[in-house]
Amino acid sequence: MQVDQLERIDNEAREWFTLMQSGSVRETEQQALQQWLHADAAHQKAYNQYQLIWQDLGNINASEIAALKRSVKPSLMESLRGIFAGLQLLNPKSQFGLALASVAILAIVIIGLQPEKIVVQEFATTTGEVKNITLADGSEITLGAKSQLKAWATNKERRVILVSGQAFFNVAKNPQRPFWVDAGETTVRVVGTQFDVRKGSDRTRVAVLEGIVNVTSAHKSNHNTPVVLTAGQQVTRLNAGNFEAVNAISVSELESWRNGRLIYLRASLADVVADANRYFKGSISLGSKNLADLKVTAAVSTNQMDALTDMLTSSLPVVLQRDAQNNIVIMSSSDVNSKPHTSK
């Protein structure tokens, strides 16, 4: 049989073999393959050669698979060039050499295009519960009461979504794999530091205990210059607006909730209420949005949250309306006093 005829049969066998490995073969194509195989014994021989090489590739161990995967990460084309360079040492007319090259290329393409397996971990706490979490990379998370987050990692980055509540992060340093925290409309990026994220219903606060943290808006359409925070600084962002001015936060205030105590130094009433609801058996809400930015200075133990409501009424112009299920609505004193009295 002529060399050009052997090459033609080998090319056809390679095309048929590649099609059969694609995972989307129609019945008519299966039938056409069988017709081609039975048309000439050389067809069956060439196709069998590809099957044998493919089976040998399937028997390589895990370390060899990992090495093959690493070879395609920088550039698939670079890997292919390496293969063709090696083939120059083979007889270019060798049917086995051509088959080996084709199947090796097919193996690299299949392995290289396989998506990286990502395992998402989910964590949640109940009212009053605080949980310590250690991720696979060594990063540690303290998840506050009535909070929820999801975490996963790839070869290029580490990622957390703070679905609700509060979490403190002690991130293992790794400049090659940045650590991201998504909290609604706010995104935090670090490579290794200690910081706190608190996500409320209408605002998110990021505070830094150690290191440097970049905080940005999740909306690409917004002016997305990061807010850079260093140790002892915090920033708050309204979910529907921009970042407020960066201001200082004390170490005691930042660490207090992890020690069972809430400390507030001119914190917004909205943030205080959001925290209280994660420890309070019942619910606390604001009767008016105008109360959200009232400043609160207070300290209370997380297992004595009833004391907080007493502190609020004694230090702010508010009154409480409580029902039988211990649901509390904080009302402005002026609003309550201005309501007309009705007589029976």
N, C-alpha and C positions, 0 to 999 in steps of 0.2 A: 504494500500500500504506500502511495506517495506521501512525502512529508506534508505537503500542503493539504492533502485529504485528511491526514491524522490531526492536523491543527484545526481544520474545520469541524471534525467530529468532537474534538476536545472542547472547542468553543461552544458548540451546541450542548454538550453534556453539562458544561459549567452553567449555561443559561438555564437549562432545565433544573439543575440542582438548586441554584439560587432561588428560582421561582418556588420550588417545593418547600424551601425553608422560610418563605415569606409569611406563612400563617394565614394566607387568604387565597387559597387555591380553589378554583371552580371545578365542578365535575367534568366539564368539557376539556379542561386543561389536563386533568388526570388521565382521561381517555387518550388525549393526543400524545401524552408522554408514553403511555403503554404502546401505542402504535409506533412511535419513534424507536423505542427500545427493541421491539420485535422486528424492525425493518432490517437490522444488520447486527451481527454478533459484536462488531466493534463498538456499536452504540452502547450496548449493555456493559461491555468491558470498561469503557471510559466513564460511564456513570457510576459503576461499582467502585472505581478508583477514588472518586470524590467521596463516596459514602465511607470508605475505609479511613481516609484521612480525617474526615469529620469526626468519626468515632474516636480516633486517636486523640484529637484535640479535646474531646469530651472527657478524656481520662486524666487530663493534667490536674495537678493539685491546686489547693487554694492559693499558695504563695505564687505559683506561676500565673494563675488568673489575675492576682493583684498586680503582678509585674506587667502583664499585658494591658490591664486597665490604665496603669500609670503611663504606659507608652503612648496612649491616645489622648491623654489630658492636654498636653501643650498644644498639639495640632495633629489632627488626623492625617493631613497631607504629609507632615514630617515623618510620621510613622510609615506611611506608604512608600515614601522615598527610601527609607531605610530598608524596607523589604526588597524593593527593586534593586537597590545597590547590592544586597546579598545575593540576589538571583544572578548577577553577572558572573558569579563563580560557577554557576550551573551550566550545563549544556543547554543552550537556548532552544534546541530541538527536542529536548527531553520531555516526553509527555508527562512523566511523573513530576518534573520540575514545574511545568506549567500548572498542573493540578494543585501541587503544594502551594504555589504562589496564590492562586485564585482562592483556595479555601482559607488560607491564612488571612488574606485581605478581608474575606467575608466574615471571619471570626472577629477581627479587630473592629469592623464596622458594627457588627451586632453588639459586641460587648461595650464598645465606646458610646453607642447611642442609647444604651439602657439607662433609664432615669435612676438617679441615686435614691435608694430606699430611705424614706424619712419616717421616723416614728414620732408621733405627737403625743406628749404626755399632758394629762389634764389633772389639775389640782383644785380643790375647793375646801372652804372651811364654813362652819356653821356660826350662828350667833354666839359671840364671846370666845370662839376658838381661835388659837394662833398655832400655825404649823410651820416647822422647819423643814426645808427641802434642800437636798444636795443633788445637783445635776451631774451628768456624766463627765463634764469637763472640769469638775471641781468647784464650780460656782455655787454659792449658797444663797438661798432665798428664804426670808421669813415672811410668810403669808399671813396677813392680818385677818381679823375676824370677818366673817360673812363676805369673803373675797373669792375670786375665781381667776385662774390663769391657765394658759396653755404654753408649752415649751417644746422646742425641737431644735435640732442642729444639723448642719450640712458640713461638707468639707471646707466651705468658704465662710460660713457665718454661723452665729448662734442667735436664736430668736425666741422672744417671749411676747405673748399677748396678755396684757392685764385686762381681763374682761370686765371686772368690777372690783371695787374695794381698794386695798392698800398692800404694798409689798416693799420690803427692804432687800436690796441686792448687794451681795458681796461677790463681785465678778472676778473670776480667775483671769489673770493677765494673759492675753494672746493677741498680739498685734496682727497676726495673719488671719484671725477669725474674729471680726468685730462682734460685739454683743448688742443686739437691738431689743428695745422694749416698745411695743405699740400699745398706747393707752387711748383708744378712741381716736380723737383728732390730733393727738400729740405723739411724736416719735422721739425716742431717746437712743443715742448711740454712744457706746463706750468701748474701750478695749480691755479695761480692767480697773475697777474702782468700787466705791461704796456709795450708794445713793438710795433714795426713797421715792416711790411714786404713789400718789394717792389720787384715785379716779373717782370723782363724785358724779352726780347726775348731770351737772351743768358746767363743771370745771375740773381741771386736772392740775395737780401741783407736783413739781419735781424739786427735790432738795438733795444736796450733796454733803456727805460726811467726809469723804476722802477722794482725791483725784480730780479729774476733769470730765465734764459731761456736756455733750452737745444735744440741745433740745430743739426740735423743729416742728413745724406744722405738717400734718399728714397730707394736706392739700397741696398738690404741685402748682396749682394756679395761684396760690398765695405767694407773697414775698417770703421766700423760704430761707433767708439768712439765719443760720442757727444761733440760738442763744447759748452762749458758753458760760457754764457754771463751774465754779471751783468750790473747795471746801468751805462750808459755812454759808453757802448761798442757796437761795430758792427762787423759783419763778412759778407763777400761776397763769394758766391760760383758760379763758372761757371757751367752752366748746364751740360757740358760734362767733368767736371774735379773735382778737390778737393777744399776744402775750402782755401781761402786766409788767411793771418795772421789776427788775431783779432786786431782792432785798435780803437781809441777813436772817439767819436762823441759828439758834443756839444748839449746841450739842445735846443739852438736856432735853430740849423740845423735840429734837430729831430722834433721839433714842428712847424717849419715854414710853411710847406705846408698846415697845417690845419688852418692857419691864413691868407691864400691867398698870401704867399710869398715863393719863392724857394731860399734857401741859400746853396751854395756849397763851401766846403773847401777842395781843392785838390781831388775832386770827379772825377771819370773816365768820359770821354766824352760820352761813351756808356750809362752810367746811366743818364747823363744830357739829352741826346737826347731822351731816353725812357720817361723821365718825361715830356719833352717839347711836345712830340707827344700827350700827354693826355690833353693838354690845347691849343694846336696850331691848328688853322683852316687851315688845309693843311697837309703836312707831311714833316718830316725831316729825312734824312737817311745819313749814312756814305758811302762815295764812296770807302773806303778801310777799311778792318779789322785792318790794322795797326794803324788807328786813335783811336780805341776803348779805349786804355789805356792812352791817353793823359789826363793830369790832369787839372781840371778846378776849378777856384776860382771865384765865381760870386754870385750876388744876383739880383733877378728880381721878379716883381709882376706877379702873374698868369694871370692877365688880360692884361698884356703888353708883351706878349711872343715875339713879333717882336724885342723888344730890346735885347733879349738874343742872337739872331743871330749876331747882331752888336757887342756885347761883345765878342763873340767867334772869330770873324775875327780880332778884335783888340788885343786879348791876345794870340792867338794860330796861328801857321803857317798853316792856312787853308784859303780857299776861298769858296764862295758859288755859286752854280749854281741853279738858280730859273726859273721855267717855269710859264706859264700864269695861272695855277691853284694853284699857291702858294706852289708847291711841291719843296722842297729844298734838294739838295744833297751837303754834306760837302766834299770837296776835299782837298787833301794835296796840299799845294802851290808848293812843289817840283814836284809833279806829273803833275800839270797843266803847269808849266814852262818848263818841260822837253819834253812836246809834240811837235812834229815838226810842224812848220807852213806851210800851203799849200797855194799856190798862184793860182789864177784862170787863 
